[in-house]
Amino acid sequence: MFVNQQKVRSFFTALFTCYLILLNQMATQIAKSGQNDT
């Protein structure tokens, strides 16, 4: 079963972008909590 490579590539790009955004939000929350502790 052959899938359109363009669709697969764009799908993984969107998935990777969402992953980066989630990591960024988590890092921001950790930084905020770290500042609150001090």
N, C-alpha and C positions, 0 to 999 in steps of 0.2 A: 504494500500500500504506500504509494508515493504522496507526500504532502508538499504543498507549495513552500519552498524554502523561504521565500520572502515573508510569508505569514509566520512561520516558525521563528524566524530571526526577530521580527517585530514583537512577537509574543514574549520571547525571552528578554528582549530589551526592556519591555514594559515591566516584566517581572523583576528584573534586576534593578530598575529604577525604583519600584515600590520597596524593594529590599533596602536600598540605600536610604530612602526617605525614612523607613522604620528605624534603621540604625541611627540616623541623624537625630530623630526624635528621642530615642532612648538615651543617646549620649547627652542631649540637652537636659533631659530630666535628671540624669545622674549628676551632671554638673550643678544643676540648681539645688538638688538635695545636698550635695557636698558643700555648697556655699551656705546653706541654711544651718548645717551642723556646726560650722565655725562660729 
